[in-house]
Amino acid sequence: MRNYLVGLILLAYWGTLSASQDADFLTAEAFQSGNAKRLDESAARLQRHVLWSYVDYYQQRMLLRTTDNANIRYFLSRYDGPLVADRMRSDWLKMLGKNQQWALFDAEYPLLVNKDNELLCYYY
């Protein structure tokens, strides 16, 4: 997770974004500290940001335990293909494995591009 945040921060500096948007994007560290209110405040100003999908990911990831499967699938359909969708699918699959929701896990696992050892263990 930390590597994604570092990469996003570097991309924000390299882009042609306004200084205020860069400052807002840097507050995505609110995700790491679990500060949903601060993240939502920044997100409201970043909807046209080139890296909006990651801000959206941070918001959805904070709600992963309480959201329903339809919301997760909607997120995955909006960002189908990019790394951010695969990251969300991985996080969702880990939750499904922990909750022993095997039918849904079995349906979603083949769609994952970047498989890790934890998910491989759940798969077996």
Secondary structure as GFF3:
##gff-version 3
##sequence-region A 1 124
A	DSSP	alpha_helix	2	14	.	.	.	ID=ss1
A	DSSP	alpha_helix	19	26	.	.	.	ID=ss2
A	DSSP	alpha_helix	29	33	.	.	.	ID=ss3
A	DSSP	alpha_helix	36	45	.	.	.	ID=ss4
A	DSSP	alpha_helix	52	62	.	.	.	ID=ss5
A	DSSP	alpha_helix	69	78	.	.	.	ID=ss6
A	DSSP	alpha_helix	83	98	.	.	.	ID=ss7
A	DSSP	alpha_helix	102	108	.	.	.	ID=ss8
A	DSSP	three_ten_helix	109	111	.	.	.	ID=ss9
A	DSSP	alpha_helix	117	123	.	.	.	ID=ss10
###
